[in-house]
Amino acid sequence: MCRNIKTLFNFEPPASHDEIHAASLQFVRKLSGFNKPSKANQEAFDLAVERTAAVAEELLQALVTHAPARNREVEAAKARARAAERFGRSAAG
């Protein structure tokens, strides 16, 4: 999985449309191999991002869990700690 695509399910507050769109953009970039598509491919690329975002929103709304919602700040702190351990320095610096 692309490291830039973050888990969006079961957070409080729920994932925003912008977060879902950003994850969809990263997914389509990964699939296509384009960071920025050519003019000839722009329309197809944009359509893929929009369709992916729509399906992702539908999925997130349909999923069910009995686990308590996760806190974004706590999860971000855990990720920074993992990065610091992995790279041997502060992820922020």
PyMOL Python script that loads the backbone (N, CA, C, O; Angstrom):
from pymol import cmd

cmd.read_pdbstr("""\
ATOM      1  N   MET A   1       0.843  -1.175   0.000  1.00  0.00           N
ATOM      2  CA  MET A   1       0.000   0.000   0.000  1.00  0.00           C
ATOM      3  C   MET A   1       0.892   1.244   0.000  1.00  0.00           C
ATOM      4  O   MET A   1       1.977   1.244   0.582  1.00  0.00           O
ATOM      5  N   CYS A   2       0.434   2.260  -0.637  1.00  0.00           N
ATOM      6  CA  CYS A   2       1.167   3.525  -0.682  1.00  0.00           C
ATOM      7  C   CYS A   2       1.246   4.122   0.722  1.00  0.00           C
ATOM      8  O   CYS A   2       0.227   4.238   1.403  1.00  0.00           O
ATOM      9  N   ARG A   3       2.421   4.494   1.150  1.00  0.00           N
ATOM     10  CA  ARG A   3       2.594   5.040   2.504  1.00  0.00           C
ATOM     11  C   ARG A   3       1.860   6.352   2.712  1.00  0.00           C
ATOM     12  O   ARG A   3       1.546   6.705   3.848  1.00  0.00           O
ATOM     13  N   ASN A   4       1.580   7.078   1.646  1.00  0.00           N
ATOM     14  CA  ASN A   4       0.910   8.368   1.778  1.00  0.00           C
ATOM     15  C   ASN A   4      -0.595   8.240   1.958  1.00  0.00           C
ATOM     16  O   ASN A   4      -1.263   9.220   2.287  1.00  0.00           O
ATOM     17  N   ILE A   5      -1.130   7.057   1.747  1.00  0.00           N
ATOM     18  CA  ILE A   5      -2.561   6.856   1.934  1.00  0.00           C
ATOM     19  C   ILE A   5      -2.781   6.427   3.372  1.00  0.00           C
ATOM     20  O   ILE A   5      -2.287   5.382   3.795  1.00  0.00           O
ATOM     21  N   LYS A   6      -3.509   7.218   4.115  1.00  0.00           N
ATOM     22  CA  LYS A   6      -3.743   6.970   5.535  1.00  0.00           C
ATOM     23  C   LYS A   6      -5.090   6.292   5.744  1.00  0.00           C
ATOM     24  O   LYS A   6      -6.016   6.458   4.950  1.00  0.00           O
ATOM     25  N   THR A   7      -5.181   5.525   6.828  1.00  0.00           N
ATOM     26  CA  THR A   7      -6.447   4.917   7.210  1.00  0.00           C
ATOM     27  C   THR A   7      -7.437   6.029   7.549  1.00  0.00           C
ATOM     28  O   THR A   7      -7.098   6.971   8.265  1.00  0.00           O
ATOM     29  N   LEU A   8      -8.653   5.916   7.034  1.00  0.00           N
ATOM     30  CA  LEU A   8      -9.655   6.958   7.236  1.00  0.00           C
ATOM     31  C   LEU A   8     -10.858   6.483   8.042  1.00  0.00           C
ATOM     32  O   LEU A   8     -11.689   7.295   8.447  1.00  0.00           O
ATOM     33  N   PHE A   9     -10.960   5.186   8.279  1.00  0.00           N
ATOM     34  CA  PHE A   9     -12.131   4.645   8.963  1.00  0.00           C
ATOM     35  C   PHE A   9     -11.975   4.674  10.478  1.00  0.00           C
ATOM     36  O   PHE A   9     -10.883   4.475  11.011  1.00  0.00           O
ATOM     37  N   ASN A  10     -13.074   4.922  11.147  1.00  0.00           N
ATOM     38  CA  ASN A  10     -13.206   4.849  12.595  1.00  0.00           C
ATOM     39  C   ASN A  10     -12.381   5.902  13.329  1.00  0.00           C
ATOM     40  O   ASN A  10     -11.682   5.597  14.296  1.00  0.00           O
ATOM     41  N   PHE A  11     -12.470   7.125  12.865  1.00  0.00           N
ATOM     42  CA  PHE A  11     -11.843   8.250  13.548  1.00  0.00           C
ATOM     43  C   PHE A  11     -12.921   9.223  13.994  1.00  0.00           C
ATOM     44  O   PHE A  11     -13.996   9.299  13.399  1.00  0.00           O
ATOM     45  N   GLU A  12     -12.623   9.952  15.029  1.00  0.00           N
ATOM     46  CA  GLU A  12     -13.513  11.005  15.489  1.00  0.00           C
ATOM     47  C   GLU A  12     -12.744  12.307  15.439  1.00  0.00           C
ATOM     48  O   GLU A  12     -11.723  12.409  16.120  1.00  0.00           O
ATOM     49  N   PRO A  13     -13.152  13.291  14.697  1.00  0.00           N
ATOM     50  CA  PRO A  13     -14.315  13.297  13.808  1.00  0.00           C
ATOM     51  C   PRO A  13     -14.054  12.440  12.563  1.00  0.00           C
ATOM     52  O   PRO A  13     -12.904  12.158  12.227  1.00  0.00           O
ATOM     53  N   PRO A  14     -15.124  12.034  11.888  1.00  0.00           N
ATOM     54  CA  PRO A  14     -14.967  11.201  10.682  1.00  0.00           C
ATOM     55  C   PRO A  14     -14.144  11.907   9.605  1.00  0.00           C
ATOM     56  O   PRO A  14     -14.004  13.131   9.611  1.00  0.00           O
ATOM     57  N   ALA A  15     -13.613  11.127   8.699  1.00  0.00           N
ATOM     58  CA  ALA A  15     -12.816  11.669   7.598  1.00  0.00           C
ATOM     59  C   ALA A  15     -13.633  12.684   6.799  1.00  0.00           C
ATOM     60  O   ALA A  15     -14.815  12.477   6.524  1.00  0.00           O
ATOM     61  N   SER A  16     -12.984  13.765   6.441  1.00  0.00           N
ATOM     62  CA  SER A  16     -13.654  14.804   5.654  1.00  0.00           C
ATOM     63  C   SER A  16     -13.592  14.446   4.165  1.00  0.00           C
ATOM     64  O   SER A  16     -12.839  13.567   3.745  1.00  0.00           O
ATOM     65  N   HIS A  17     -14.394  15.147   3.398  1.00  0.00           N
ATOM     66  CA  HIS A  17     -14.374  14.959   1.942  1.00  0.00           C
ATOM     67  C   HIS A  17     -12.971  15.245   1.402  1.00  0.00           C
ATOM     68  O   HIS A  17     -12.493  14.539   0.514  1.00  0.00           O
ATOM     69  N   ASP A  18     -12.319  16.266   1.930  1.00  0.00           N
ATOM     70  CA  ASP A  18     -10.963  16.616   1.469  1.00  0.00           C
ATOM     71  C   ASP A  18      -9.959  15.506   1.759  1.00  0.00           C
ATOM     72  O   ASP A  18      -9.092  15.223   0.932  1.00  0.00           O
ATOM     73  N   GLU A  19     -10.070  14.872   2.934  1.00  0.00           N
ATOM     74  CA  GLU A  19      -9.164  13.770   3.265  1.00  0.00           C
ATOM     75  C   GLU A  19      -9.392  12.576   2.348  1.00  0.00           C
ATOM     76  O   GLU A  19      -8.440  11.932   1.908  1.00  0.00           O
ATOM     77  N   ILE A  20     -10.645  12.286   2.065  1.00  0.00           N
ATOM     78  CA  ILE A  20     -10.977  11.174   1.169  1.00  0.00           C
ATOM     79  C   ILE A  20     -10.485  11.484  -0.243  1.00  0.00           C
ATOM     80  O   ILE A  20      -9.944  10.608  -0.918  1.00  0.00           O
ATOM     81  N   HIS A  21     -10.670  12.713  -0.688  1.00  0.00           N
ATOM     82  CA  HIS A  21     -10.205  13.109  -2.016  1.00  0.00           C
ATOM     83  C   HIS A  21      -8.684  13.000  -2.115  1.00  0.00           C
ATOM     84  O   HIS A  21      -8.161  12.526  -3.123  1.00  0.00           O
ATOM     85  N   ALA A  22      -7.973  13.435  -1.073  1.00  0.00           N
ATOM     86  CA  ALA A  22      -6.508  13.365  -1.073  1.00  0.00           C
ATOM     87  C   ALA A  22      -6.028  11.914  -1.142  1.00  0.00           C
ATOM     88  O   ALA A  22      -5.083  11.611  -1.871  1.00  0.00           O
ATOM     89  N   ALA A  23      -6.666  11.024  -0.396  1.00  0.00           N
ATOM     90  CA  ALA A  23      -6.299   9.612  -0.440  1.00  0.00           C
ATOM     91  C   ALA A  23      -6.598   9.025  -1.819  1.00  0.00           C
ATOM     92  O   ALA A  23      -5.826   8.216  -2.333  1.00  0.00           O
ATOM     93  N   SER A  24      -7.703   9.428  -2.409  1.00  0.00           N
ATOM     94  CA  SER A  24      -8.072   8.947  -3.745  1.00  0.00           C
ATOM     95  C   SER A  24      -7.080   9.432  -4.792  1.00  0.00           C
ATOM     96  O   SER A  24      -6.715   8.689  -5.703  1.00  0.00           O
ATOM     97  N   LEU A  25      -6.646  10.673  -4.661  1.00  0.00           N
ATOM     98  CA  LEU A  25      -5.646  11.228  -5.567  1.00  0.00           C
ATOM     99  C   LEU A  25      -4.345  10.423  -5.468  1.00  0.00           C
ATOM    100  O   LEU A  25      -3.749  10.083  -6.490  1.00  0.00           O
ATOM    101  N   GLN A  26      -3.906  10.119  -4.249  1.00  0.00           N
ATOM    102  CA  GLN A  26      -2.686   9.331  -4.066  1.00  0.00           C
ATOM    103  C   GLN A  26      -2.840   7.939  -4.666  1.00  0.00           C
ATOM    104  O   GLN A  26      -1.907   7.420  -5.279  1.00  0.00           O
ATOM    105  N   PHE A  27      -4.002   7.338  -4.495  1.00  0.00           N
ATOM    106  CA  PHE A  27      -4.260   6.011  -5.032  1.00  0.00           C
ATOM    107  C   PHE A  27      -4.184   6.012  -6.559  1.00  0.00           C
ATOM    108  O   PHE A  27      -3.547   5.142  -7.152  1.00  0.00           O
ATOM    109  N   VAL A  28      -4.831   6.983  -7.187  1.00  0.00           N
ATOM    110  CA  VAL A  28      -4.826   7.064  -8.654  1.00  0.00           C
ATOM    111  C   VAL A  28      -3.415   7.380  -9.157  1.00  0.00           C
ATOM    112  O   VAL A  28      -2.995   6.851 -10.186  1.00  0.00           O
ATOM    113  N   ARG A  29      -2.687   8.230  -8.448  1.00  0.00           N
ATOM    114  CA  ARG A  29      -1.293   8.502  -8.825  1.00  0.00           C
ATOM    115  C   ARG A  29      -0.472   7.223  -8.789  1.00  0.00           C
ATOM    116  O   ARG A  29       0.327   6.959  -9.688  1.00  0.00           O
ATOM    117  N   LYS A  30      -0.675   6.429  -7.739  1.00  0.00           N
ATOM    118  CA  LYS A  30       0.075   5.177  -7.601  1.00  0.00           C
ATOM    119  C   LYS A  30      -0.282   4.215  -8.730  1.00  0.00           C
ATOM    120  O   LYS A  30       0.606   3.614  -9.336  1.00  0.00           O
ATOM    121  N   LEU A  31      -1.557   4.068  -9.013  1.00  0.00           N
ATOM    122  CA  LEU A  31      -1.990   3.146 -10.070  1.00  0.00           C
ATOM    123  C   LEU A  31      -1.500   3.571 -11.447  1.00  0.00           C
ATOM    124  O   LEU A  31      -1.051   2.744 -12.240  1.00  0.00           O
ATOM    125  N   SER A  32      -1.592   4.866 -11.720  1.00  0.00           N
ATOM    126  CA  SER A  32      -1.269   5.357 -13.059  1.00  0.00           C
ATOM    127  C   SER A  32       0.229   5.571 -13.262  1.00  0.00           C
ATOM    128  O   SER A  32       0.725   5.522 -14.388  1.00  0.00           O
ATOM    129  N   GLY A  33       0.940   5.807 -12.167  1.00  0.00           N
ATOM    130  CA  GLY A  33       2.357   6.130 -12.287  1.00  0.00           C
ATOM    131  C   GLY A  33       2.594   7.590 -12.619  1.00  0.00           C
ATOM    132  O   GLY A  33       3.730   7.996 -12.863  1.00  0.00           O
ATOM    133  N   PHE A  34       1.529   8.386 -12.630  1.00  0.00           N
ATOM    134  CA  PHE A  34       1.634   9.817 -12.928  1.00  0.00           C
ATOM    135  C   PHE A  34       1.494  10.620 -11.650  1.00  0.00           C
ATOM    136  O   PHE A  34       0.542  10.427 -10.895  1.00  0.00           O
ATOM    137  N   ASN A  35       2.430  11.515 -11.402  1.00  0.00           N
ATOM    138  CA  ASN A  35       2.240  12.481 -10.332  1.00  0.00           C
ATOM    139  C   ASN A  35       1.362  13.610 -10.846  1.00  0.00           C
ATOM    140  O   ASN A  35       0.474  14.099 -10.147  1.00  0.00           O
ATOM    141  N   LYS A  36       1.627  14.011 -12.076  1.00  0.00           N
ATOM    142  CA  LYS A  36       0.806  15.000 -12.772  1.00  0.00           C
ATOM    143  C   LYS A  36       0.641  14.491 -14.198  1.00  0.00           C
ATOM    144  O   LYS A  36       1.613  14.432 -14.951  1.00  0.00           O
ATOM    145  N   PRO A  37      -0.582  14.124 -14.577  1.00  0.00           N
ATOM    146  CA  PRO A  37      -0.790  13.564 -15.917  1.00  0.00           C
ATOM    147  C   PRO A  37      -0.639  14.620 -17.012  1.00  0.00           C
ATOM    148  O   PRO A  37      -0.756  15.820 -16.762  1.00  0.00           O
ATOM    149  N   SER A  38      -0.379  14.150 -18.215  1.00  0.00           N
ATOM    150  CA  SER A  38      -0.309  15.046 -19.373  1.00  0.00           C
ATOM    151  C   SER A  38      -1.702  15.586 -19.673  1.00  0.00           C
ATOM    152  O   SER A  38      -2.699  15.081 -19.156  1.00  0.00           O
ATOM    153  N   LYS A  39      -1.760  16.609 -20.508  1.00  0.00           N
ATOM    154  CA  LYS A  39      -3.055  17.164 -20.894  1.00  0.00           C
ATOM    155  C   LYS A  39      -3.939  16.108 -21.540  1.00  0.00           C
ATOM    156  O   LYS A  39      -5.156  16.112 -21.359  1.00  0.00           O
ATOM    157  N   ALA A  40      -3.323  15.205 -22.293  1.00  0.00           N
ATOM    158  CA  ALA A  40      -4.079  14.148 -22.969  1.00  0.00           C
ATOM    159  C   ALA A  40      -4.729  13.186 -21.973  1.00  0.00           C
ATOM    160  O   ALA A  40      -5.765  12.592 -22.270  1.00  0.00           O
ATOM    161  N   ASN A  41      -4.124  13.031 -20.792  1.00  0.00           N
ATOM    162  CA  ASN A  41      -4.635  12.084 -19.796  1.00  0.00           C
ATOM    163  C   ASN A  41      -5.356  12.758 -18.630  1.00  0.00           C
ATOM    164  O   ASN A  41      -5.898  12.071 -17.764  1.00  0.00           O
ATOM    165  N   GLN A  42      -5.370  14.083 -18.594  1.00  0.00           N
ATOM    166  CA  GLN A  42      -5.923  14.802 -17.452  1.00  0.00           C
ATOM    167  C   GLN A  42      -7.383  14.463 -17.188  1.00  0.00           C
ATOM    168  O   GLN A  42      -7.759  14.237 -16.038  1.00  0.00           O
ATOM    169  N   GLU A  43      -8.199  14.423 -18.205  1.00  0.00           N
ATOM    170  CA  GLU A  43      -9.632  14.156 -18.024  1.00  0.00           C
ATOM    171  C   GLU A  43      -9.860  12.765 -17.427  1.00  0.00           C
ATOM    172  O   GLU A  43     -10.641  12.610 -16.488  1.00  0.00           O
ATOM    173  N   ALA A  44      -9.186  11.768 -17.965  1.00  0.00           N
ATOM    174  CA  ALA A  44      -9.330  10.399 -17.455  1.00  0.00           C
ATOM    175  C   ALA A  44      -8.824  10.310 -16.015  1.00  0.00           C
ATOM    176  O   ALA A  44      -9.432   9.641 -15.179  1.00  0.00           O
ATOM    177  N   PHE A  45      -7.724  10.976 -15.731  1.00  0.00           N
ATOM    178  CA  PHE A  45      -7.128  10.989 -14.395  1.00  0.00           C
ATOM    179  C   PHE A  45      -8.098  11.617 -13.392  1.00  0.00           C
ATOM    180  O   PHE A  45      -8.352  11.048 -12.330  1.00  0.00           O
ATOM    181  N   ASP A  46      -8.637  12.790 -13.731  1.00  0.00           N
ATOM    182  CA  ASP A  46      -9.568  13.486 -12.838  1.00  0.00           C
ATOM    183  C   ASP A  46     -10.835  12.672 -12.598  1.00  0.00           C
ATOM    184  O   ASP A  46     -11.346  12.632 -11.479  1.00  0.00           O
ATOM    185  N   LEU A  47     -11.340  12.027 -13.638  1.00  0.00           N
ATOM    186  CA  LEU A  47     -12.526  11.193 -13.505  1.00  0.00           C
ATOM    187  C   LEU A  47     -12.243  10.014 -12.571  1.00  0.00           C
ATOM    188  O   LEU A  47     -13.080   9.662 -11.740  1.00  0.00           O
ATOM    189  N   ALA A  48     -11.077   9.413 -12.707  1.00  0.00           N
ATOM    190  CA  ALA A  48     -10.699   8.295 -11.836  1.00  0.00           C
ATOM    191  C   ALA A  48     -10.619   8.738 -10.380  1.00  0.00           C
ATOM    192  O   ALA A  48     -11.059   8.014  -9.488  1.00  0.00           O
ATOM    193  N   VAL A  49     -10.062   9.919 -10.133  1.00  0.00           N
ATOM    194  CA  VAL A  49      -9.964  10.436  -8.761  1.00  0.00           C
ATOM    195  C   VAL A  49     -11.364  10.658  -8.194  1.00  0.00           C
ATOM    196  O   VAL A  49     -11.638  10.266  -7.060  1.00  0.00           O
ATOM    197  N   GLU A  50     -12.243  11.273  -8.959  1.00  0.00           N
ATOM    198  CA  GLU A  50     -13.602  11.550  -8.475  1.00  0.00           C
ATOM    199  C   GLU A  50     -14.377  10.266  -8.217  1.00  0.00           C
ATOM    200  O   GLU A  50     -15.065  10.158  -7.202  1.00  0.00           O
ATOM    201  N   ARG A  51     -14.280   9.297  -9.110  1.00  0.00           N
ATOM    202  CA  ARG A  51     -14.979   8.023  -8.913  1.00  0.00           C
ATOM    203  C   ARG A  51     -14.413   7.263  -7.722  1.00  0.00           C
ATOM    204  O   ARG A  51     -15.165   6.662  -6.954  1.00  0.00           O
ATOM    205  N   THR A  52     -13.110   7.286  -7.565  1.00  0.00           N
ATOM    206  CA  THR A  52     -12.475   6.613  -6.434  1.00  0.00           C
ATOM    207  C   THR A  52     -12.917   7.256  -5.128  1.00  0.00           C
ATOM    208  O   THR A  52     -13.211   6.551  -4.162  1.00  0.00           O
ATOM    209  N   ALA A  53     -12.967   8.569  -5.086  1.00  0.00           N
ATOM    210  CA  ALA A  53     -13.404   9.282  -3.881  1.00  0.00           C
ATOM    211  C   ALA A  53     -14.858   8.944  -3.549  1.00  0.00           C
ATOM    212  O   ALA A  53     -15.201   8.747  -2.383  1.00  0.00           O
ATOM    213  N   ALA A  54     -15.701   8.878  -4.560  1.00  0.00           N
ATOM    214  CA  ALA A  54     -17.115   8.555  -4.331  1.00  0.00           C
ATOM    215  C   ALA A  54     -17.264   7.146  -3.760  1.00  0.00           C
ATOM    216  O   ALA A  54     -18.032   6.934  -2.821  1.00  0.00           O
ATOM    217  N   VAL A  55     -16.549   6.205  -4.311  1.00  0.00           N
ATOM    218  CA  VAL A  55     -16.616   4.826  -3.814  1.00  0.00           C
ATOM    219  C   VAL A  55     -16.034   4.737  -2.404  1.00  0.00           C
ATOM    220  O   VAL A  55     -16.556   4.007  -1.561  1.00  0.00           O
ATOM    221  N   ALA A  56     -14.961   5.473  -2.150  1.00  0.00           N
ATOM    222  CA  ALA A  56     -14.354   5.471  -0.815  1.00  0.00           C
ATOM    223  C   ALA A  56     -15.320   6.040   0.219  1.00  0.00           C
ATOM    224  O   ALA A  56     -15.441   5.491   1.313  1.00  0.00           O
ATOM    225  N   GLU A  57     -16.003   7.125  -0.109  1.00  0.00           N
ATOM    226  CA  GLU A  57     -16.983   7.692   0.818  1.00  0.00           C
ATOM    227  C   GLU A  57     -18.110   6.706   1.088  1.00  0.00           C
ATOM    228  O   GLU A  57     -18.549   6.553   2.228  1.00  0.00           O
ATOM    229  N   GLU A  58     -18.575   6.041   0.040  1.00  0.00           N
ATOM    230  CA  GLU A  58     -19.628   5.034   0.193  1.00  0.00           C
ATOM    231  C   GLU A  58     -19.153   3.901   1.103  1.00  0.00           C
ATOM    232  O   GLU A  58     -19.895   3.450   1.975  1.00  0.00           O
ATOM    233  N   LEU A  59     -17.928   3.448   0.900  1.00  0.00           N
ATOM    234  CA  LEU A  59     -17.362   2.383   1.726  1.00  0.00           C
ATOM    235  C   LEU A  59     -17.281   2.816   3.187  1.00  0.00           C
ATOM    236  O   LEU A  59     -17.724   2.086   4.074  1.00  0.00           O
ATOM    237  N   LEU A  60     -16.722   3.994   3.442  1.00  0.00           N
ATOM    238  CA  LEU A  60     -16.564   4.461   4.815  1.00  0.00           C
ATOM    239  C   LEU A  60     -17.903   4.611   5.533  1.00  0.00           C
ATOM    240  O   LEU A  60     -17.986   4.383   6.740  1.00  0.00           O
ATOM    241  N   GLN A  61     -18.938   4.987   4.810  1.00  0.00           N
ATOM    242  CA  GLN A  61     -20.266   5.137   5.406  1.00  0.00           C
ATOM    243  C   GLN A  61     -20.914   3.776   5.679  1.00  0.00           C
ATOM    244  O   GLN A  61     -21.738   3.653   6.586  1.00  0.00           O
ATOM    245  N   ALA A  62     -20.548   2.760   4.901  1.00  0.00           N
ATOM    246  CA  ALA A  62     -21.160   1.446   5.039  1.00  0.00           C
ATOM    247  C   ALA A  62     -20.471   0.557   6.076  1.00  0.00           C
ATOM    248  O   ALA A  62     -21.086  -0.373   6.597  1.00  0.00           O
ATOM    249  N   LEU A  63     -19.206   0.835   6.378  1.00  0.00           N
ATOM    250  CA  LEU A  63     -18.472   0.002   7.326  1.00  0.00           C
ATOM    251  C   LEU A  63     -19.040   0.145   8.737  1.00  0.00           C
ATOM    252  O   LEU A  63     -19.508   1.212   9.135  1.00  0.00           O
ATOM    253  N   VAL A  64     -18.984  -0.967   9.484  1.00  0.00           N
ATOM    254  CA  VAL A  64     -19.501  -0.995  10.843  1.00  0.00           C
ATOM    255  C   VAL A  64     -18.406  -1.533  11.757  1.00  0.00           C
ATOM    256  O   VAL A  64     -17.671  -2.446  11.380  1.00  0.00           O
ATOM    257  N   THR A  65     -18.298  -0.969  12.953  1.00  0.00           N
ATOM    258  CA  THR A  65     -17.353  -1.464  13.943  1.00  0.00           C
ATOM    259  C   THR A  65     -17.928  -1.268  15.334  1.00  0.00           C
ATOM    260  O   THR A  65     -18.747  -0.379  15.570  1.00  0.00           O
ATOM    261  N   HIS A  66     -17.481  -2.118  16.251  1.00  0.00           N
ATOM    262  CA  HIS A  66     -17.866  -1.966  17.651  1.00  0.00           C
ATOM    263  C   HIS A  66     -16.709  -1.365  18.454  1.00  0.00           C
ATOM    264  O   HIS A  66     -16.839  -1.097  19.649  1.00  0.00           O
ATOM    265  N   ALA A  67     -15.584  -1.162  17.781  1.00  0.00           N
ATOM    266  CA  ALA A  67     -14.415  -0.574  18.437  1.00  0.00           C
ATOM    267  C   ALA A  67     -14.636   0.921  18.640  1.00  0.00           C
ATOM    268  O   ALA A  67     -15.305   1.568  17.836  1.00  0.00           O
ATOM    269  N   PRO A  68     -14.080   1.461  19.702  1.00  0.00           N
ATOM    270  CA  PRO A  68     -14.219   2.910  19.902  1.00  0.00           C
ATOM    271  C   PRO A  68     -13.467   3.673  18.813  1.00  0.00           C
ATOM    272  O   PRO A  68     -12.452   3.204  18.298  1.00  0.00           O
ATOM    273  N   ALA A  69     -13.976   4.846  18.473  1.00  0.00           N
ATOM    274  CA  ALA A  69     -13.333   5.677  17.451  1.00  0.00           C
ATOM    275  C   ALA A  69     -11.948   6.088  17.937  1.00  0.00           C
ATOM    276  O   ALA A  69     -11.736   6.341  19.123  1.00  0.00           O
ATOM    277  N   ARG A  70     -11.012   6.150  16.992  1.00  0.00           N
ATOM    278  CA  ARG A  70      -9.645   6.542  17.315  1.00  0.00           C
ATOM    279  C   ARG A  70      -9.511   8.062  17.289  1.00  0.00           C
ATOM    280  O   ARG A  70     -10.244   8.763  16.591  1.00  0.00           O
ATOM    281  N   ASN A  71      -8.565   8.537  18.062  1.00  0.00           N
ATOM    282  CA  ASN A  71      -8.282   9.957  18.149  1.00  0.00           C
ATOM    283  C   ASN A  71      -7.164  10.291  17.161  1.00  0.00           C
ATOM    284  O   ASN A  71      -6.111   9.655  17.192  1.00  0.00           O
ATOM    285  N   ARG A  72      -7.373  11.265  16.297  1.00  0.00           N
ATOM    286  CA  ARG A  72      -6.386  11.620  15.267  1.00  0.00           C
ATOM    287  C   ARG A  72      -5.050  12.059  15.854  1.00  0.00           C
ATOM    288  O   ARG A  72      -3.993  11.679  15.349  1.00  0.00           O
ATOM    289  N   GLU A  73      -5.094  12.855  16.913  1.00  0.00           N
ATOM    290  CA  GLU A  73      -3.846  13.354  17.493  1.00  0.00           C
ATOM    291  C   GLU A  73      -3.031  12.225  18.117  1.00  0.00           C
ATOM    292  O   GLU A  73      -1.807  12.195  17.988  1.00  0.00           O
ATOM    293  N   VAL A  74      -3.707  11.300  18.790  1.00  0.00           N
ATOM    294  CA  VAL A  74      -3.018  10.160  19.403  1.00  0.00           C
ATOM    295  C   VAL A  74      -2.380   9.292  18.321  1.00  0.00           C
ATOM    296  O   VAL A  74      -1.235   8.861  18.461  1.00  0.00           O
ATOM    297  N   GLU A  75      -3.114   9.041  17.253  1.00  0.00           N
ATOM    298  CA  GLU A  75      -2.584   8.208  16.162  1.00  0.00           C
ATOM    299  C   GLU A  75      -1.409   8.900  15.469  1.00  0.00           C
ATOM    300  O   GLU A  75      -0.442   8.243  15.084  1.00  0.00           O
ATOM    301  N   ALA A  76      -1.490  10.225  15.308  1.00  0.00           N
ATOM    302  CA  ALA A  76      -0.387  10.972  14.690  1.00  0.00           C
ATOM    303  C   ALA A  76       0.854  10.912  15.575  1.00  0.00           C
ATOM    304  O   ALA A  76       1.969  10.787  15.070  1.00  0.00           O
ATOM    305  N   ALA A  77       0.670  10.999  16.886  1.00  0.00           N
ATOM    306  CA  ALA A  77       1.809  10.909  17.813  1.00  0.00           C
ATOM    307  C   ALA A  77       2.448   9.532  17.749  1.00  0.00           C
ATOM    308  O   ALA A  77       3.673   9.413  17.795  1.00  0.00           O
ATOM    309  N   LYS A  78       1.631   8.490  17.643  1.00  0.00           N
ATOM    310  CA  LYS A  78       2.166   7.120  17.502  1.00  0.00           C
ATOM    311  C   LYS A  78       2.978   6.998  16.213  1.00  0.00           C
ATOM    312  O   LYS A  78       4.046   6.385  16.204  1.00  0.00           O
ATOM    313  N   ALA A  79       2.469   7.582  15.124  1.00  0.00           N
ATOM    314  CA  ALA A  79       3.173   7.527  13.841  1.00  0.00           C
ATOM    315  C   ALA A  79       4.509   8.257  13.924  1.00  0.00           C
ATOM    316  O   ALA A  79       5.511   7.784  13.387  1.00  0.00           O
ATOM    317  N   ARG A  80       4.525   9.412  14.597  1.00  0.00           N
ATOM    318  CA  ARG A  80       5.787  10.150  14.760  1.00  0.00           C
ATOM    319  C   ARG A  80       6.789   9.340  15.579  1.00  0.00           C
ATOM    320  O   ARG A  80       7.981   9.331  15.273  1.00  0.00           O
ATOM    321  N   ALA A  81       6.306   8.662  16.618  1.00  0.00           N
ATOM    322  CA  ALA A  81       7.189   7.840  17.451  1.00  0.00           C
ATOM    323  C   ALA A  81       7.758   6.671  16.649  1.00  0.00           C
ATOM    324  O   ALA A  81       8.938   6.345  16.778  1.00  0.00           O
ATOM    325  N   ARG A  82       6.921   6.040  15.819  1.00  0.00           N
ATOM    326  CA  ARG A  82       7.403   4.944  14.962  1.00  0.00           C
ATOM    327  C   ARG A  82       8.447   5.448  13.976  1.00  0.00           C
ATOM    328  O   ARG A  82       9.448   4.774  13.729  1.00  0.00           O
ATOM    329  N   ALA A  83       8.215   6.638  13.409  1.00  0.00           N
ATOM    330  CA  ALA A  83       9.158   7.210  12.444  1.00  0.00           C
ATOM    331  C   ALA A  83      10.479   7.541  13.133  1.00  0.00           C
ATOM    332  O   ALA A  83      11.549   7.313  12.569  1.00  0.00           O
ATOM    333  N   ALA A  84      10.408   8.075  14.342  1.00  0.00           N
ATOM    334  CA  ALA A  84      11.626   8.417  15.080  1.00  0.00           C
ATOM    335  C   ALA A  84      12.438   7.159  15.377  1.00  0.00           C
ATOM    336  O   ALA A  84      13.663   7.155  15.256  1.00  0.00           O
ATOM    337  N   GLU A  85      11.742   6.096  15.768  1.00  0.00           N
ATOM    338  CA  GLU A  85      12.427   4.828  16.042  1.00  0.00           C
ATOM    339  C   GLU A  85      13.014   4.240  14.760  1.00  0.00           C
ATOM    340  O   GLU A  85      14.136   3.734  14.757  1.00  0.00           O
ATOM    341  N   ARG A  86      12.258   4.309  13.688  1.00  0.00           N
ATOM    342  CA  ARG A  86      12.690   3.727  12.416  1.00  0.00           C
ATOM    343  C   ARG A  86      13.888   4.478  11.833  1.00  0.00           C
ATOM    344  O   ARG A  86      14.840   3.861  11.354  1.00  0.00           O
ATOM    345  N   PHE A  87      13.837   5.802  11.876  1.00  0.00           N
ATOM    346  CA  PHE A  87      14.864   6.609  11.252  1.00  0.00           C
ATOM    347  C   PHE A  87      15.898   7.145  12.234  1.00  0.00           C
ATOM    348  O   PHE A  87      16.879   7.769  11.828  1.00  0.00           O
ATOM    349  N   GLY A  88      15.682   6.904  13.523  1.00  0.00           N
ATOM    350  CA  GLY A  88      16.654   7.300  14.523  1.00  0.00           C
ATOM    351  C   GLY A  88      16.734   8.789  14.793  1.00  0.00           C
ATOM    352  O   GLY A  88      17.741   9.275  15.308  1.00  0.00           O
ATOM    353  N   ARG A  89      15.675   9.523  14.449  1.00  0.00           N
ATOM    354  CA  ARG A  89      15.646  10.967  14.697  1.00  0.00           C
ATOM    355  C   ARG A  89      14.209  11.416  14.742  1.00  0.00           C
ATOM    356  O   ARG A  89      13.296  10.629  14.493  1.00  0.00           O
ATOM    357  N   SER A  90      14.006  12.666  15.057  1.00  0.00           N
ATOM    358  CA  SER A  90      12.661  13.219  15.114  1.00  0.00           C
ATOM    359  C   SER A  90      12.079  13.304  13.710  1.00  0.00           C
ATOM    360  O   SER A  90      12.741  13.778  12.786  1.00  0.00           O
ATOM    361  N   ALA A  91      10.837  12.843  13.551  1.00  0.00           N
ATOM    362  CA  ALA A  91      10.180  12.905  12.242  1.00  0.00           C
ATOM    363  C   ALA A  91       9.826  14.342  11.878  1.00  0.00           C
ATOM    364  O   ALA A  91       9.679  14.664  10.699  1.00  0.00           O
ATOM    365  N   ALA A  92       9.690  15.201  12.875  1.00  0.00           N
ATOM    366  CA  ALA A  92       9.348  16.606  12.610  1.00  0.00           C
ATOM    367  C   ALA A  92      10.559  17.398  12.151  1.00  0.00           C
ATOM    368  O   ALA A  92      10.395  18.428  11.498  1.00  0.00           O
ATOM    369  N   GLY A  93      11.752  16.961  12.463  1.00  0.00           N
ATOM    370  CA  GLY A  93      12.945  17.754  12.132  1.00  0.00           C
ATOM    371  C   GLY A  93      13.783  17.048  11.207  1.00  0.00           C
ATOM    372  O   GLY A  93      14.831  17.557  10.812  1.00  0.00           O
TER     373      GLY A  93
END
""", "prot")
cmd.dss("prot")
cmd.show_as("cartoon", "prot")
cmd.util.cbc("prot")
cmd.orient("prot")
